[in-house]
């Protein structure tokens, strides 16, 4: 991918240069993010603000992410860039997508444009130079019909504010700025219904009638002008749209397209009197185009049927009564009711005691999940048990389901290297073929004694028809799109076709322990006191841990029980990789690992050092008080996951902040090759950096997507476990496993390999058949009918092969 360079205006003009410690730290942090190739400072002057300059790969990181990462690293920058996704009708294939992409890139203010052959356009733009309306108008001028416009925000799904005013009668009034919201304009199926087949039907009837009349009936009047007019009328329904599109692209500067090739070839056939063949070539080409449209539409529908399943209504509590309203007017904090058998319309928190939910639409898993009070419930799940109430946590268009759908659509705009190569290759290949066709027509004049212009022109026309690259330019993106769809049906989200390719090359898998290979559901096993009764210090520790979201802290809080909110905790400090520190009832309380005690100069005894389980050690006023042992449980399919990776000759490594003895024990149980414990978050980064330095190492890191974000960003492929509801996972990871099952790592690799195999099968099929028939055509041994097979026939076979991945079981 061609690297892009941008500058972000800093709001700190007093920064002198890159020798400044803060600037050096900022640049060092930004360089660690995947996709950022280079970062440096352009110093400010009296006239201009200082700027951060980034050289980045837009297929790996977006401008909005760069802005946010820079802010998180401590830079104050202007809100300069926007990022959104547009879905359009009418794009048929890769060449057309490439032409449109090149045209849009000419717009001032567009930082990056990526157009997929499946009709999705990813736009990143400078908001000070161009706005969304101008971009939409430019897209419409390309002859494209906009179906939907979705803002892409990596923390929130919308930048605008929703204003909901409750009416006096208990209804809802929903107001928003339409220009900033997501629009959805449905215009029917991409294929255009039965009307799209009408030109083909007319042409095929007239062609068959013409051939029958020519061959069998042979009436006297069916000659010369009448015969020519008949075949012209047969040609126009299918030929005119193709010629018009070719001329339109020609005007835009794209001379060598398949539309021009087919138009020249068929008009040339008419010129030499081969009317039926001229009509047949264009007719079968158009039939192939219809098959392409149908295949792309089917791929789109299969994903949308799976994901775009948000209900049209929500039952919301208004003034003590439940009322059905449109889900997009429900506010965060509202209470909604979900009856048995109903689909959840919005993300929320369970208010009732609990129920069983079918999560297949989100995770691909048929096994129902039991969700209890205070646990999250996601839009798209189906309530299977009883009536429940939820407290809405996200707006309709911010739901995890909506974000998944958008992510899958956006993934098609992040192109694999193979797709990028074929796109570039076709732009070189097609002009070469045209020049060769001209050579086939004219060069024999100087070497052949009985040179007949029409004979060599016919061979050249066959050569042109065969050379049409449509088998490649539709089947390859369709193959990747099918792979993304197959993965999503298995509860795996790829953020781009590029990651489908890259995951096949992974030879080192590095996994976090807690929440990845183990359930992360800790239970207190043992409590030991030294000098003070546990009834005295346990509530204090519980109150301290109640302020943390760490799984170990939750286990302690659950064990201690209720009444913790009445205990006041002051001066709370979370020491990453160590534990918690705070003041409770006037006493300093430390709760964490042995390293925390050593760090705080608390004397520990030998008994603590002999404990192999995870332990929370407690001290009051720097005096050792007691400890709790915590146990975690290995996931059911963790052993299966590691075994599957070994069968693929992929080496496994486990990293954990837990004690080395605990880590070694789990590694032995699962058969993991290497295991490292006692690691702080920065130590995990160092370990992955060491592994990446090994020769030919392609590293995938698997973590929970929350506290493993730095390592996910550092790895070649970042895989987040159970990241469906996690902003950090969706933001940082390249692949998201929604089911929380480590065995899906191997599934993701298998889907990538199957996709890659199909793509290369299509490349081999297209080039192999075309090469054979090209040689036969140049030698006068192939007719237009063989040329039609080499073009349309191979294209259809490639499309059917690409669609095959949508039916595969993984």
GIKAVEN-V807145 format. One record per residue. N is the residue number from 1. PHI is phi in degrees with one decimal (* if undefined). Layout:
# GIKAVEN-V807145
n: {N N}
phi: {PHI PHI}
This chain:
# GIKAVEN-V807145
n: {1 2 3 4 5 6 7 8 9 10 11 12 13 14 15 16 17 18 19 20 21 22 23 24 25 26 27 28 29 30 31 32 33 34 35 36 37 38 39 40 41 42 43 44 45 46 47 48 49 50 51 52 53 54 55 56 57 58 59 60 61 62 63 64 65 66 67 68 69 70 71 72 73 74 75 76 77 78 79 80 81 82 83 84 85 86 87 88 89 90 91 92 93 94 95 96 97 98 99 100 101 102 103 104 105 106 107 108 109 110 111 112 113 114 115 116 117 118 119 120 121 122 123 124 125 126 127 128 129 130 131 132 133 134 135 136 137 138 139 140 141 142 143 144 145 146 147 148 149 150 151 152 153 154 155 156 157 158 159 160 161 162 163 164 165 166 167 168 169 170 171 172 173 174 175 176 177 178 179 180 181 182 183 184 185 186 187 188 189 190 191 192 193 194 195 196 197 198 199 200 201 202 203 204 205 206 207 208 209 210 211 212 213 214 215 216 217 218 219 220 221 222 223 224 225 226 227 228 229 230 231 232 233 234 235 236 237 238 239 240 241 242 243 244 245 246 247 248 249 250 251 252 253 254 255 256 257 258 259 260 261 262 263 264 265 266 267 268 269 270 271 272 273 274 275 276 277 278 279 280 281 282 283 284 285 286 287 288 289 290 291 292 293 294 295 296 297 298 299 300 301 302 303 304 305 306 307 308 309 310 311 312 313 314 315 316 317 318 319 320 321 322 323 324 325 326 327 328 329 330 331 332 333 334 335 336 337 338 339 340 341 342 343 344 345 346 347 348 349 350 351 352 353 354 355 356 357 358 359 360 361 362 363 364 365 366 367 368 369 370 371 372 373 374 375 376 377 378 379 380 381 382 383 384 385 386 387 388 389 390 391 392 393 394 395 396 397 398 399 400 401 402 403 404 405 406 407 408 409 410 411 412 413 414 415 416 417 418 419 420 421 422 423 424 425 426 427 428 429 430 431 432 433 434 435 436 437 438 439 440 441 442 443 444 445 446 447 448 449 450 451 452 453 454 455 456 457 458 459 460 461 462 463 464 465 466 467 468 469 470 471 472 473 474 475 476 477 478 479 480 481 482 483 484 485 486 487 488 489 490 491 492 493 494 495 496 497 498 499 500 501 502 503 504 505 506 507 508 509 510 511 512 513 514 515 516 517 518 519 520 521 522 523 524 525 526 527 528 529 530 531 532 533 534 535 536 537 538 539 540 541 542 543 544 545 546 547 548 549 550 551 552 553 554 555 556 557 558 559 560 561 562 563 564 565 566 567 568 569 570 571 572 573 574 575 576 577 578 579 580 581 582 583 584 585 586 587 588 589 590 591 592 593 594 595 596 597 598 599 600 601 602 603 604 605 606 607 608 609 610 611 612 613 614 615 616 617 618 619 620 621 622 623 624 625 626 627 628 629 630 631 632 633 634 635 636 637 638 639 640 641 642 643 644 645 646 647 648 649 650 651 652 653 654 655 656 657 658 659 660 661 662 663 664 665 666 667 668 669 670 671 672 673 674 675 676 677 678 679 680 681 682 683 684 685 686 687 688 689 690 691 692 693 694 695 696 697 698 699 700 701 702 703 704 705 706 707 708 709 710 711 712 713 714 715 716 717 718 719 720 721 722 723 724 725 726 727 728 729 730 731 732 733 734 735 736 737 738 739 740 741 742 743 744 745 746 747 748 749 750 751 752 753 754 755 756 757 758 759 760 761 762 763 764 765 766 767 768 769 770 771 772 773 774 775 776 777 778 779 780 781 782 783 784 785 786 787 788 789 790 791 792 793 794 795 796 797 798 799 800 801 802 803 804 805 806 807 808 809 810}
phi: {* -66.5 -75.9 -114.7 -117.1 -135.3 -120.2 -109.1 -70.4 -86.9 -95.9 -126.3 -65.4 -78.5 -61.9 -77.9 -160.8 -73.7 -77.6 -61.1 -59.6 -65.5 -66.7 -60.2 -64.8 -61.0 -65.7 -62.3 -65.1 -67.2 -65.6 -76.5 -77.2 -59.4 100.2 -90.4 -82.6 -154.6 -141.4 -154.7 -103.4 -102.3 -62.0 -80.1 -127.5 -64.0 -87.9 -123.9 -71.4 -67.2 -129.4 -91.2 -108.1 -124.5 -109.0 -143.6 -101.2 -66.6 -80.9 -110.5 -151.8 -97.6 -61.2 -64.0 -65.4 -60.1 -58.8 -70.1 -62.8 -63.2 -65.5 -64.1 -80.5 112.3 -86.9 -98.9 -129.0 -79.6 -80.7 -99.6 -114.6 -117.1 -149.4 -149.5 -119.0 -119.1 -105.5 -128.9 -87.8 84.7 -79.3 -100.4 -158.4 -65.0 -63.8 -63.4 -61.0 -65.0 -62.9 -62.8 -60.4 -64.5 -66.2 -68.8 -65.0 -76.5 -67.2 -69.1 98.6 -88.5 -80.8 -153.9 -133.9 -134.1 -111.9 -95.2 -71.3 -99.0 91.6 -110.5 -121.5 -99.7 -120.8 -126.0 -143.8 -86.3 -67.6 -82.2 -113.4 -153.6 -117.4 -64.0 -63.2 -63.6 -66.2 -61.0 -64.0 -65.3 -67.1 -62.3 -67.3 -80.6 83.7 -102.2 -97.4 -78.0 -95.7 -155.7 -129.2 -125.7 -67.6 -107.9 -123.5 -89.2 -111.2 -130.1 -81.5 -137.9 -94.2 -81.2 -97.9 -88.4 -116.5 -112.8 -108.8 -80.5 -76.7 -61.5 -82.1 94.2 -88.4 -124.9 -119.2 -110.3 -122.9 -159.7 -80.6 -58.5 -68.9 -99.8 -90.0 -77.3 -108.1 -137.8 -115.4 -85.2 -127.4 83.7 -71.8 -59.7 -72.3 82.9 72.2 -63.6 -62.5 -68.3 -90.5 -61.1 -58.3 -64.2 -61.3 -61.6 -65.8 -68.7 -65.0 -68.4 -65.7 -62.1 -61.4 -65.6 -64.5 -60.9 -63.1 -63.7 -89.3 -112.8 -74.4 50.4 -69.2 -64.3 -73.4 -84.9 -140.2 46.5 -64.9 -64.8 -63.4 -61.3 -60.8 -57.3 -73.1 -64.3 -62.7 -67.3 -77.5 -58.8 -56.8 -97.9 -81.9 -62.7 -61.8 -68.0 -63.3 -62.1 -67.6 -63.4 -65.2 -61.0 -71.6 -62.2 -62.2 -78.2 104.7 -99.6 -76.6 -99.0 -116.5 -63.3 -66.0 -66.8 -57.1 -67.3 -65.7 -60.7 -62.1 -74.9 -66.7 -63.9 -62.2 -64.7 -60.7 -92.3 89.3 -90.7 -61.2 -58.8 -67.3 -59.4 -66.3 -61.4 -59.5 -67.9 -63.2 -69.5 -61.1 -65.2 -60.7 -60.7 -62.3 -64.8 -63.3 -60.3 -58.0 -64.1 -66.7 -64.6 -61.4 -66.2 -61.6 -63.8 -63.8 -63.8 -75.9 -66.2 -64.1 -77.8 -110.1 -85.1 -121.0 -72.1 -63.9 -82.0 -133.2 -134.3 -94.6 -109.4 -81.2 -128.9 52.0 84.4 -123.9 -86.9 -139.3 -80.8 -136.1 -69.3 -59.1 -75.9 -104.3 -77.3 -96.0 -62.8 99.5 -66.6 -101.3 -120.8 -111.3 -121.1 -80.9 -61.0 91.3 -88.5 -91.0 -70.9 -85.5 -141.0 -66.4 -162.5 -111.6 -67.0 -95.5 -77.6 -66.7 149.2 -164.9 -102.2 -128.2 -85.3 -108.7 -56.9 -64.3 -97.4 -112.5 77.8 -96.3 -81.9 -69.5 -65.8 -113.9 -92.5 -116.0 -106.6 -55.2 76.6 -87.7 -75.0 -121.9 -109.5 -57.6 102.7 -71.3 -111.7 -72.7 -107.8 -113.9 -151.6 -67.7 -133.2 -117.6 -124.9 -97.5 -65.7 -109.5 -142.7 -67.0 -52.7 -82.4 -102.1 -63.7 -59.2 -63.0 -63.7 -69.1 -62.8 -58.8 -62.9 -63.5 -65.1 -64.0 -66.1 -58.9 -68.6 -88.5 -95.2 -84.4 -71.8 -60.6 -62.4 -66.2 -63.0 -64.7 -62.9 -61.9 -68.4 -61.6 -63.6 -75.9 -92.7 -61.4 -63.6 -59.8 -61.9 -63.4 -62.2 -63.9 -63.2 -62.6 -63.1 -63.7 -59.9 -73.8 -101.4 -61.4 -55.7 -55.0 -88.3 -124.7 -100.9 -69.5 -97.7 -70.2 -119.9 -54.5 -61.7 -64.4 -74.4 -63.7 -60.4 -63.0 -66.2 -65.7 -59.9 -57.9 -64.4 -62.5 -62.0 -72.2 -53.8 -87.4 -65.2 -60.1 -82.3 -76.6 -110.6 -69.7 -71.5 -62.1 -65.4 -62.3 -67.4 -62.6 -62.7 -63.5 -62.9 -66.3 -61.4 -64.6 -64.1 -69.1 -99.1 75.7 -124.9 -109.8 -93.9 -81.9 -176.7 -60.5 -60.5 -78.5 -61.5 -71.9 -66.0 -66.4 -71.8 -95.5 -63.9 -124.6 -133.9 -110.3 -109.4 -123.2 -72.5 -85.7 -72.5 87.0 -109.3 -94.8 -112.5 -71.9 72.0 -104.0 -91.6 -129.7 -72.3 -98.9 -149.3 -125.3 -127.6 -109.4 -105.2 -108.8 -113.8 -59.4 -63.0 -62.4 -86.0 -97.1 -59.6 -60.3 -68.3 -67.2 -60.2 -65.2 -66.6 -68.1 -65.1 -89.0 -110.4 -104.0 -65.7 -54.8 -65.3 -62.2 -62.6 -64.7 -65.0 -60.7 -62.1 -70.3 -67.7 100.2 -80.6 86.9 -75.3 -67.6 -84.2 -94.7 -85.3 -115.2 -116.7 52.3 -67.9 -139.8 -98.2 -100.0 -55.4 85.3 -121.8 154.4 -122.1 -137.5 -172.5 -112.4 -128.5 53.6 82.8 -109.3 -77.6 -115.2 -114.3 -139.7 -179.7 -90.3 -63.0 -61.2 -65.7 -62.9 -65.7 -64.4 -95.2 59.8 -93.6 -72.2 -115.7 -102.0 -67.0 -59.1 -64.0 -69.1 -88.4 -71.7 -92.6 -74.7 -64.2 -128.8 -103.6 -92.8 -123.2 -134.5 -115.3 50.4 64.7 -118.1 -57.2 -113.8 171.9 -155.2 -122.7 -95.3 -122.2 -121.7 -112.8 -116.3 -71.9 -65.0 -59.1 -104.9 -64.7 -62.9 -59.4 -63.6 -66.0 -61.7 -63.3 -66.8 -64.6 -63.8 -90.3 61.7 -103.8 -80.1 -110.9 -135.6 -116.4 -118.0 -157.1 -84.7 -72.6 -65.1 -60.9 -66.1 -67.2 -63.7 -63.0 -61.4 -67.9 -60.2 -65.0 -63.1 -95.4 78.3 -74.6 -67.7 -133.6 -140.9 -128.4 -115.0 56.8 -102.7 -82.1 -52.1 -70.3 -67.9 -63.2 -60.6 -62.4 -63.7 -65.7 -61.7 -63.4 -64.5 -65.2 -77.7 -65.8 -57.9 62.1 -79.3 -112.3 -107.4 -111.1 -109.0 -116.5 -144.5 -85.2 81.0 -109.1 -88.9 -102.5 -54.2 -61.1 -75.8 -58.8 -71.1 -75.5 -68.5 -66.3 -130.7 -95.5 -116.8 -101.0 -93.4 56.8 -90.6 -57.5 -102.6 -101.3 -60.5 -63.7 -66.1 -61.8 -73.8 -96.5 -75.4 -94.4 -132.1 -121.3 -98.2 -73.9 -86.9 68.0 -105.2 -63.7 -63.9 -72.5 -62.0 -64.5 -60.9 -60.9 -65.8 -63.5 -64.7 -61.1 -67.0 -63.4 -63.5 -61.1 -63.1 -64.9 -59.9 -74.2 -60.9 -66.9 -63.5 -63.5 -61.4 -63.0 -69.1 -63.0 -65.3 -61.4 -62.6 -61.7 -72.1 -60.6 -65.2 -62.9 -65.0 -64.4 -90.0 79.4 -99.1 -125.8 -101.6 -58.9 -68.7 -64.6 -62.6 -60.4 -63.7 -62.7 -93.3 -69.8 -60.0 -65.3 -60.5 -65.3 -61.8 -65.5 -64.2 -61.4 -66.7 -66.4 -68.2 -55.2 -64.5 -69.2 -100.8 -70.2 -103.5 -120.3}
